[in-house]
Amino acid sequence: DSITKIKLLEKPSEAAWKYAHYGAIWDQLRSEFELEERFQRLSLKLELMQNNVKYFLEILQNRKSDTLEWIIIILIAGEIILCLYDIYDRAQEKKRAEEEKRRARLEHQEARQLGLEQP
């Protein structure tokens, strides 16, 4: 793109030359220094480098995405574990409350049977 923008490979118009034979010299120098071939190779190498940079950036982005996905999975698993613990704790608390009520009823019945408490 930059080569096209600065127009290195384009031949100036005949009006640009003060003397007409400069055009012939221009053509000879272009062929002598192999400007077109060199710029084509340079363009190819730059394009290859650009593709490699895009590829490596995609790899880095994918690694970052994978890391974030694993973090999210771990957080969800932690949330599930906390919810299961909360459910288990509530069930244990409910069992303890029921056991305490049952003991209180048994103590009350025993007290009634022993006559310690009036009906």
Secondary structure, DSSP 8 states (H G I E B T S, - for coil): -HHHHHTSSS---GGG-SSTHHHHHHHHHHHHTTHHHHHHHHHHHHHHHHHHHHHHHHHHHHHHHHHHHHHHHHHHHHHHHHHHHHHHHHHHHHHHHHHHHHHHHHHHHHHHHHT-S--
